[in-house]
Amino acid sequence: MKFRAHTTGRALGLLLLAGCGAVSWQAVEAASTVDRPEPGKQGETMEAEAGKVLAVPYSKGVDVVGHSDIGGRTGNLAMAWSGSCAYVASGMTIKPDGQLLKLPVGATSGVAVIDVSKPTAPKTVRYLQDKGAIYATETLNALTTKDKAILAASTYGGVAGMGEQEEGWLSVYDVHACADPKLKSEVKWPEAVHTITISPDGRFIYGTVLNPFTGAGGIQIMDISDLARPRFVGKFEATRPDGTSFQFAPHELVFSPDGSRIYVGVTTSQGADAEHEFRSSKPGLPSPAAVGQDAGGLFIFDNSDFAQGKPDPRLRLAGAAPHAGWHSPVRARIAGVSYIVNAGELGACPGAWPRITSIADDRNPKIVGEFRLAMNRQENCPSPNPIEKATGGIVGRAGTASTHFQDVDDADNTTLGLFPFMYAGLRIADLRNPADPREIAYFKPGDPCMSHVHYVKDSGQIWFACNASGFYVIALRPELRKSLGLSMPRRAR
């Protein structure tokens, strides 16, 4: 989530996307078979390096397999994937005063299509610049099933109620030939959305409408059963067991495999229960109470009405986990138990970090663990700088270690957590003990790494994108896997 400047007199936003300059790929290759530990504390950015792409990234336990600078552009934020291709969205960056800044449209704007069929030499083959793709920013998702391959990109809607809203264009593509997406349709959402997620059966796109400071919003649903003729279904509030409903401010969601449940990161709501319906202690005011690391939490909805095609459908609230993270939930299953891994996003040091919630009883979810870096502990934080003081801690300096999207290696048989900690780079954690996750490896190029992360099961390779340095393919070293008792991927044997 990103914000425009607000008229309260306190600058809003993030110093997330600072950093420019070309990475020395020859230096990266030379360093890819040896560790180059980060200086300072775990996740710490040295003052002289803040906001800069490093000539040689810091790393531990990983080899660099391949890299693309995506045409040398900046603003690489969201990533989706299908088959042997990655899709990386751009569109906006953030100024030091916290205001969103549109990047100028040029040859490399839009959603980059990256052919990773040769992982040692990923190749950017095309830039999608259709109405929904040109400013997708973090409003991007893809789905691949036995008979469907869909990419959806939508104009990034920012935060509803905060400044001018963009037109909410949605572009839908067939990506059976993943390096050559075919535009099937373009349609407008009634309200611009913040993130989008395609349902497991490929029938619907769910788009979040977010105003974290008022608790307003909900989930818009588009029927894409016919890719060429999308049909808007409606905007939905949260429905309680007694049939009453309330607006809520969702950031991103993930489905259960059968589509009967959705797990939604929520900042605030307009519900009446201050604890379980996440009312801000300062409704309407920009504050850490609305978007800090302890804000909001997880809503679990019974989505059966939509999955089963029932008339007059509702999103029925089944359970809630306060303080379980509001930004980017991902499913995990560890030793036969189901979990959601989620986190916040914003803030000065100590930033935000993943929290692990058991959903074994989805009507009574429980936080069981968390994964912090040393720089996610208050005792290691520097004294607040002027912008951190002026924004009450909502805006952090360049260098803050704060996670963005959460991912795992395998949602149904989970071992690894894959966590882009912005300036602290991609951190890889062993999640086999969810009460006590441990870091096993990292890759830190200096600029913010913020995209979703894809683990390729057959090869064990890991795909992700960073703001200025581009798209990476890395892999855990075989000797590290062996020391941790992890099996070798089939194609790596």
C-alpha positions as CSV (number, residue, x, y, z in Angstrom):
1,M,0.0,0.0,0.0
2,K,1.2,3.5,-0.9
3,F,-0.3,6.9,0.0
4,R,-0.5,10.3,-1.6
5,A,0.4,13.3,0.6
6,H,-2.5,14.3,2.9
7,T,-3.6,17.8,3.9
8,T,-3.2,17.1,7.6
9,G,0.2,18.8,7.4
10,R,2.0,15.5,8.2
11,A,3.6,14.0,5.2
12,L,2.3,10.5,4.4
13,G,3.9,7.8,2.4
14,L,7.0,5.7,2.4
15,L,10.6,6.1,1.5
16,L,10.4,2.7,-0.1
17,L,11.4,3.2,-3.7
18,A,14.4,5.5,-3.4
19,G,17.5,4.3,-5.0
20,C,18.7,4.3,-8.6
21,G,21.8,3.5,-10.6
22,A,22.9,0.4,-12.5
23,V,23.9,-2.8,-10.7
24,S,27.2,-4.3,-11.7
25,W,26.1,-7.7,-12.9
26,Q,29.6,-8.9,-13.4
27,A,30.2,-8.2,-9.7
28,V,27.0,-10.1,-8.8
29,E,28.1,-13.1,-10.8
30,A,31.6,-13.1,-9.2
31,A,30.0,-13.0,-5.7
32,S,27.3,-15.6,-6.4
33,T,29.3,-18.6,-5.0
34,V,30.6,-17.0,-1.8
35,D,28.8,-15.4,1.1
36,R,29.2,-11.6,1.5
37,P,27.6,-11.0,4.9
38,E,25.8,-7.7,5.5
39,P,27.7,-5.4,7.9
40,G,26.0,-4.3,11.1
41,K,23.0,-6.0,12.7
42,Q,20.7,-8.4,10.9
43,G,18.7,-6.4,8.4
44,E,20.5,-3.1,9.0
45,T,21.3,-0.7,6.2
46,M,24.5,1.4,6.8
47,E,23.8,5.1,6.6
48,A,26.1,5.6,3.6
49,E,24.3,2.9,1.7
50,A,20.7,3.9,2.3
51,G,18.8,4.2,-0.9
52,K,21.6,2.9,-3.2
53,V,21.9,-0.2,-5.4
54,L,25.0,-2.0,-4.1
55,A,27.8,-2.6,-6.6
56,V,28.0,-6.1,-5.1
57,P,24.9,-7.4,-3.1
58,Y,25.2,-8.8,0.4
59,S,24.2,-12.4,0.5
60,K,24.3,-15.6,2.5
61,G,23.5,-19.2,1.6
62,V,22.4,-18.5,-2.0
63,D,23.8,-18.6,-5.5
64,V,22.7,-16.1,-8.2
65,V,21.4,-18.1,-11.2
66,G,20.2,-15.3,-13.5
67,H,19.3,-11.6,-13.7
68,S,17.5,-9.1,-15.9
69,D,17.7,-5.3,-15.3
70,I,14.2,-5.0,-17.0
71,G,15.5,-2.4,-19.4
72,G,17.2,-0.4,-16.7
73,R,13.9,1.0,-15.4
74,T,12.9,1.7,-11.8
75,G,9.6,1.2,-9.9
76,N,9.5,-2.7,-10.2
77,L,7.1,-3.5,-7.5
78,A,4.7,-6.4,-8.1
79,M,5.3,-9.7,-9.7
80,A,3.1,-12.6,-10.9
81,W,4.0,-15.7,-12.9
82,S,2.7,-18.4,-15.2
83,G,4.6,-21.3,-16.7
84,S,8.2,-20.2,-17.5
85,C,7.4,-16.5,-17.4
86,A,7.4,-13.7,-14.8
87,Y,5.4,-10.5,-15.1
88,V,6.7,-7.4,-13.3
89,A,4.6,-4.3,-12.8
90,S,5.8,-0.7,-12.6
91,G,4.1,2.7,-12.8
92,M,4.8,4.7,-9.7
93,T,7.5,5.7,-7.3
94,I,7.5,7.7,-4.1
95,K,9.1,11.0,-3.4
96,P,11.1,11.7,-0.2
97,D,8.2,13.8,1.1
98,G,5.9,10.8,0.8
99,Q,3.9,11.8,-2.3
100,L,3.1,9.3,-5.0
101,L,4.8,10.2,-8.2
102,K,3.8,8.7,-11.6
103,L,6.7,7.5,-13.6
104,P,6.7,8.9,-17.2
105,V,5.4,6.6,-19.8
106,G,8.2,5.3,-22.0
107,A,9.4,2.2,-23.9
108,T,9.9,0.2,-20.7
109,S,6.7,1.2,-18.9
110,G,3.9,-1.2,-17.9
111,V,4.0,-4.9,-17.1
112,A,7.3,-6.4,-18.2
113,V,7.0,-9.9,-19.7
114,I,10.1,-11.9,-18.7
115,D,10.9,-15.3,-20.4
116,V,12.7,-17.4,-17.7
117,S,12.8,-20.6,-19.8
118,K,16.6,-20.2,-19.6
119,P,17.0,-19.2,-15.9
120,T,20.6,-18.3,-16.3
121,A,19.6,-15.7,-18.9
122,P,16.1,-14.4,-18.2
123,K,15.0,-12.2,-21.1
124,T,12.6,-9.3,-21.0
125,V,10.6,-9.8,-24.2
126,R,7.8,-7.3,-24.1
127,Y,6.1,-4.6,-22.0
128,L,2.3,-4.7,-21.7
129,Q,1.0,-1.1,-22.0
130,D,-2.7,-1.7,-22.1
131,K,-5.1,0.4,-20.0
132,G,-4.9,-1.8,-16.9
133,A,-1.2,-2.6,-17.3
134,I,0.4,0.7,-17.8
135,Y,0.1,1.8,-14.1
136,A,-0.5,-1.6,-12.4
137,T,2.1,-0.9,-9.7
138,E,0.9,-3.6,-7.2
139,T,-2.4,-4.5,-8.8
140,L,-1.4,-7.7,-10.6
141,N,-2.2,-11.4,-10.4
142,A,-2.0,-14.6,-12.5
143,L,-3.5,-18.0,-12.3
144,T,-2.4,-21.2,-14.0
145,T,-4.5,-24.4,-13.8
146,K,-4.8,-27.6,-15.9
147,D,-6.9,-25.7,-18.5
148,K,-6.5,-22.0,-17.7
149,A,-3.7,-19.5,-17.8
150,I,-4.8,-16.0,-16.9
151,L,-3.0,-12.8,-16.2
152,A,-4.9,-9.8,-14.8
153,A,-3.5,-6.2,-14.4
154,S,-5.4,-3.3,-13.1
155,T,-4.7,0.4,-12.7
156,Y,-3.4,0.8,-9.1
157,G,-6.1,2.5,-7.1
158,G,-4.0,3.7,-4.2
159,V,-6.1,4.5,-1.2
160,A,-9.8,5.3,-1.7
161,G,-10.7,8.6,-0.1
162,M,-7.1,9.8,-0.1
163,G,-6.5,12.3,-3.0
164,E,-7.5,11.9,-6.6
165,Q,-8.5,8.4,-7.7
166,E,-7.4,6.8,-10.9
167,E,-9.8,5.2,-13.4
168,G,-9.9,1.6,-12.4
169,W,-9.1,-0.2,-15.7
170,L,-8.8,-3.9,-15.7
171,S,-6.9,-5.7,-18.5
172,V,-7.4,-9.5,-18.8
173,Y,-5.0,-11.7,-20.7
174,D,-4.8,-15.3,-21.9
175,V,-1.2,-16.5,-21.2
176,H,-1.2,-20.1,-22.4
177,A,1.8,-18.9,-24.5
178,C,3.3,-17.2,-21.5
179,A,5.8,-15.0,-23.3
180,D,3.1,-13.7,-25.7
181,P,0.0,-12.6,-23.6
182,K,-3.1,-12.1,-25.6
183,L,-5.4,-9.3,-24.4
184,K,-8.9,-10.7,-24.1
185,S,-10.8,-7.7,-22.6
186,E,-10.6,-4.4,-20.9
187,V,-13.2,-3.1,-18.4
188,K,-13.6,-0.5,-15.7
189,W,-14.2,-1.3,-12.0
190,P,-16.8,1.1,-10.5
191,E,-14.1,2.0,-8.0
192,A,-10.4,1.6,-8.6
193,V,-8.9,-1.3,-6.6
194,H,-5.7,-1.7,-4.6
195,T,-4.8,-5.4,-5.2
196,I,-6.5,-8.2,-7.3
197,T,-6.7,-12.0,-6.8
198,I,-8.1,-14.5,-9.3
199,S,-10.2,-17.3,-7.8
200,P,-8.8,-20.8,-7.9
201,D,-11.4,-21.9,-10.6
202,G,-10.6,-18.8,-12.7
203,R,-14.2,-17.6,-12.7
204,F,-13.7,-14.4,-10.6
205,I,-11.3,-11.6,-9.9
206,Y,-11.6,-10.1,-6.4
207,G,-10.4,-6.5,-6.1
208,T,-9.8,-4.7,-2.7
209,V,-11.1,-1.2,-2.1
210,L,-9.1,0.3,0.8
211,N,-9.3,3.3,3.0
212,P,-7.3,2.4,6.1
213,F,-8.0,5.6,8.0
214,T,-11.8,5.5,7.9
215,G,-12.3,1.8,7.7
216,A,-14.3,2.2,4.5
217,G,-14.1,-0.2,1.6
218,G,-14.8,-3.8,0.8
219,I,-14.2,-6.3,-2.0
220,Q,-15.4,-5.8,-5.6
221,I,-15.9,-9.0,-7.7
222,M,-15.7,-9.3,-11.4
223,D,-17.0,-12.4,-13.2
224,I,-14.4,-13.5,-15.9
225,S,-16.0,-16.8,-16.8
226,D,-15.9,-15.4,-20.3
227,L,-12.5,-13.7,-20.6
228,A,-13.8,-11.6,-23.5
229,R,-16.8,-10.3,-21.6
230,P,-16.1,-9.6,-17.9
231,R,-19.2,-8.9,-15.8
232,F,-19.2,-6.8,-12.6
233,V,-20.9,-8.8,-9.8
234,G,-20.9,-6.2,-7.0
235,K,-19.1,-4.7,-4.1
236,F,-19.3,-6.6,-0.8
237,E,-19.1,-5.8,2.8
238,A,-18.4,-8.2,5.7
239,T,-21.6,-10.0,6.8
240,R,-21.8,-11.1,10.4
241,P,-23.6,-14.3,11.5
242,D,-26.6,-12.3,12.5
243,G,-26.9,-11.0,8.9
244,T,-25.8,-7.5,9.6
245,S,-22.9,-6.1,7.5
246,F,-20.2,-3.5,7.8
247,Q,-17.6,-1.9,5.6
248,F,-13.9,-2.8,6.0
249,A,-10.6,-1.8,4.5
250,P,-8.9,-4.9,3.0
251,H,-5.4,-4.8,1.4
252,E,-4.9,-8.3,-0.1
253,L,-6.5,-11.7,0.1
254,V,-5.7,-15.4,-0.6
255,F,-8.2,-18.2,-1.3
256,S,-8.4,-21.7,0.1
257,P,-7.7,-24.3,-2.6
258,D,-11.4,-25.0,-3.1
259,G,-12.4,-21.3,-3.0
260,S,-14.7,-21.8,0.0
261,R,-12.7,-19.5,2.3
262,I,-10.8,-16.3,1.7
263,Y,-8.2,-15.0,4.1
264,V,-8.0,-11.2,4.0
265,G,-5.5,-8.7,5.4
266,V,-7.5,-5.9,6.9
267,T,-6.3,-2.6,8.4
268,T,-9.5,-1.2,9.9
269,S,-13.2,-1.4,9.6
270,Q,-16.5,0.4,10.4
271,G,-17.7,-2.5,12.5
272,A,-18.8,-2.1,16.1
273,D,-16.4,-4.6,17.8
274,A,-13.3,-2.6,18.4
275,E,-11.1,-5.7,19.0
276,H,-12.3,-8.2,16.4
277,E,-13.6,-5.9,13.8
278,F,-10.5,-3.7,13.9
279,R,-11.8,-0.2,14.6
280,S,-9.0,2.3,14.7
281,S,-8.5,4.1,18.0
282,K,-8.3,7.3,15.9
283,P,-10.8,6.8,13.1
284,G,-10.3,9.1,10.1
285,L,-6.8,10.2,11.2
286,P,-3.6,9.0,9.7
287,S,-1.9,7.1,12.5
288,P,0.1,3.9,13.4
289,A,-3.1,2.7,15.0
290,A,-4.5,2.3,11.5
291,V,-1.5,1.1,9.5
292,G,1.3,0.2,12.0
293,Q,2.7,-3.3,12.6
294,D,0.0,-4.0,15.2
295,A,-2.9,-2.6,13.3
296,G,-5.8,-4.6,12.0
297,G,-5.4,-8.3,11.4
298,L,-6.9,-11.2,9.5
299,F,-10.5,-11.7,8.5
300,I,-11.6,-15.2,7.5
301,F,-14.7,-15.3,5.2
302,D,-16.9,-18.1,4.2
303,N,-16.9,-17.6,0.4
304,S,-19.2,-20.6,-0.3
305,D,-21.9,-18.4,-1.8
306,F,-19.6,-17.4,-4.6
307,A,-17.8,-20.7,-5.0
308,Q,-21.1,-22.6,-5.3
309,G,-22.9,-19.9,-7.4
310,K,-25.7,-19.2,-4.9
311,P,-28.1,-16.4,-5.5
312,D,-27.8,-13.2,-3.4
313,P,-24.3,-14.1,-2.3
314,R,-22.6,-12.7,0.8
315,L,-19.1,-12.7,2.3
316,R,-19.8,-14.3,5.6
317,L,-17.3,-13.5,8.4
318,A,-16.2,-16.8,10.0
319,G,-13.3,-15.7,12.2
320,A,-10.8,-12.9,12.9
321,A,-7.3,-12.7,14.3
322,P,-6.4,-9.3,15.6
323,H,-2.8,-8.1,15.1
324,A,-2.0,-11.0,12.7
325,G,-0.9,-8.7,9.9
326,W,-2.9,-6.7,7.4
327,H,-0.9,-6.5,4.2
328,S,-0.3,-9.8,2.3
329,P,-1.6,-13.1,3.7
330,V,-0.3,-16.4,2.3
331,R,-1.4,-20.0,3.1
332,A,1.0,-22.4,4.7
333,R,0.7,-26.0,5.9
334,I,3.3,-27.3,8.3
335,A,3.2,-30.8,9.8
336,G,-0.4,-31.2,8.8
337,V,-1.6,-27.9,10.4
338,S,-2.9,-25.0,8.4
339,Y,-1.6,-21.5,8.9
340,I,-1.7,-18.0,7.5
341,V,1.5,-16.0,7.3
342,N,0.9,-12.2,7.2
343,A,2.4,-8.9,8.2
344,G,1.9,-5.2,8.3
345,E,3.9,-2.9,6.0
346,L,4.4,0.7,7.0
347,G,6.4,2.5,9.5
348,A,9.7,3.7,10.9
349,C,12.0,1.2,12.7
350,P,11.1,-1.4,13.9
351,G,9.2,-1.7,10.7
352,A,7.0,-4.7,10.1
353,W,7.5,-8.5,10.1
354,P,5.7,-11.7,9.4
355,R,3.4,-13.3,11.9
356,I,2.2,-16.9,11.8
357,T,-1.5,-17.7,12.7
358,S,-2.9,-21.1,13.1
359,I,-6.2,-21.6,11.2
360,A,-6.7,-25.2,12.4
361,D,-10.0,-23.8,13.8
362,D,-10.8,-21.0,11.4
363,R,-13.5,-19.6,13.7
364,N,-10.9,-19.2,16.4
365,P,-7.5,-18.4,14.7
366,K,-4.5,-18.0,17.0
367,I,-1.1,-16.3,16.4
368,V,1.6,-18.9,17.2
369,G,4.8,-17.3,16.0
370,E,6.6,-14.5,14.2
371,F,9.8,-13.9,12.2
372,R,11.8,-10.8,13.1
373,L,15.1,-9.5,12.0
374,A,17.4,-7.8,14.6
375,M,16.3,-4.5,13.1
376,N,12.7,-5.3,13.9
377,R,13.5,-4.9,17.6
378,Q,13.0,-1.5,19.1
379,E,16.2,-1.6,21.1
380,N,18.2,-1.7,17.8
381,C,16.4,1.3,16.2
382,P,18.2,4.6,15.6
383,S,16.7,7.8,17.0
384,P,13.8,9.1,14.9
385,N,14.8,11.5,12.1
386,P,12.7,14.6,11.2
387,I,10.3,12.9,8.8
388,E,9.7,10.0,11.2
389,K,8.9,12.5,13.9
390,A,6.7,14.6,11.6
391,T,4.6,11.6,10.6
392,G,4.3,10.0,14.0
393,G,6.3,7.0,12.8
394,I,4.1,6.2,9.8
395,V,6.9,7.0,7.4
396,G,10.3,5.3,7.8
397,R,13.7,6.4,6.5
398,A,15.4,4.8,3.5
399,G,16.9,1.6,5.0
400,T,14.1,0.5,7.3
401,A,13.7,-3.3,7.4
402,S,10.0,-3.8,6.8
403,T,8.4,-6.7,5.0
404,H,6.0,-6.2,2.1
405,F,4.4,-9.3,0.4
406,Q,4.7,-12.7,2.1
407,D,5.2,-16.0,0.2
408,V,6.2,-19.6,1.0
409,D,7.8,-22.4,-1.1
410,D,4.7,-24.6,-1.0
411,A,1.4,-23.6,0.5
412,D,0.4,-27.3,1.0
413,N,3.7,-28.6,2.3
414,T,5.6,-25.7,3.7
415,T,9.3,-25.5,4.6
416,L,10.5,-22.0,3.6
417,G,9.2,-18.5,4.2
418,L,10.2,-16.1,1.4
419,F,10.0,-12.6,2.7
420,P,11.1,-9.4,0.8
421,F,12.1,-7.0,3.6
422,M,12.4,-4.0,1.3
423,Y,15.8,-2.5,2.0
424,A,16.9,-5.6,3.9
425,G,16.4,-7.6,0.8
426,L,14.9,-11.1,0.4
427,R,15.1,-13.0,3.6
428,I,14.6,-16.8,3.6
429,A,13.3,-18.5,6.8
430,D,12.9,-22.1,7.9
431,L,9.3,-22.3,9.0
432,R,9.2,-26.0,10.1
433,N,8.9,-24.8,13.7
434,P,6.2,-22.1,13.3
435,A,6.6,-21.0,16.9
436,D,10.3,-20.2,16.3
437,P,11.2,-19.5,12.6
438,R,14.9,-19.1,11.8
439,E,16.6,-17.2,9.0
440,I,18.8,-19.5,6.8
441,A,19.7,-17.2,3.9
442,Y,19.3,-13.8,2.4
443,F,20.0,-11.7,-0.7
444,K,20.3,-7.9,-0.3
445,P,21.0,-5.7,-3.3
446,G,20.5,-2.4,-1.5
447,D,17.3,-1.2,-3.3
448,P,13.9,-2.2,-1.9
449,C,12.9,-5.8,-2.8
450,M,9.1,-5.7,-2.5
451,S,7.5,-8.1,-5.0
452,H,5.8,-11.4,-4.5
453,V,8.3,-14.3,-4.6
454,H,7.9,-17.5,-6.7
455,Y,9.5,-20.8,-5.6
456,V,9.9,-23.2,-8.6
457,K,9.4,-26.6,-7.1
458,D,11.2,-28.7,-9.7
459,S,14.4,-26.7,-9.6
460,G,14.3,-25.0,-6.2
461,Q,15.0,-21.7,-7.9
462,I,13.5,-18.5,-6.5
463,W,12.2,-15.6,-8.6
464,F,11.6,-12.0,-7.3
465,A,12.0,-8.4,-8.3
466,C,13.6,-5.3,-6.7
467,N,12.8,-1.7,-7.4
468,A,15.8,-0.5,-9.4
469,S,18.1,-3.5,-9.8
470,G,15.5,-5.7,-11.6
471,F,14.5,-9.4,-11.7
472,Y,16.5,-12.1,-10.1
473,V,16.7,-15.9,-10.1
474,I,18.5,-17.3,-7.1
475,A,18.8,-20.7,-5.4
476,L,19.8,-22.1,-2.0
477,R,23.2,-23.6,-2.1
478,P,23.2,-27.5,-2.1
479,E,25.5,-27.6,0.9
480,L,23.0,-25.4,2.9
481,R,20.1,-27.6,1.9
482,K,22.0,-30.7,3.0
483,S,23.0,-29.2,6.4
484,L,19.3,-28.4,7.0
485,G,18.0,-31.8,6.0
486,L,16.2,-30.4,3.0
487,S,15.8,-32.6,0.0
488,M,17.3,-31.6,-3.3
489,P,14.8,-30.5,-6.0
490,R,14.3,-33.0,-8.8
491,R,15.9,-30.9,-11.5
492,A,18.8,-30.0,-9.3
493,R,19.8,-33.6,-8.4
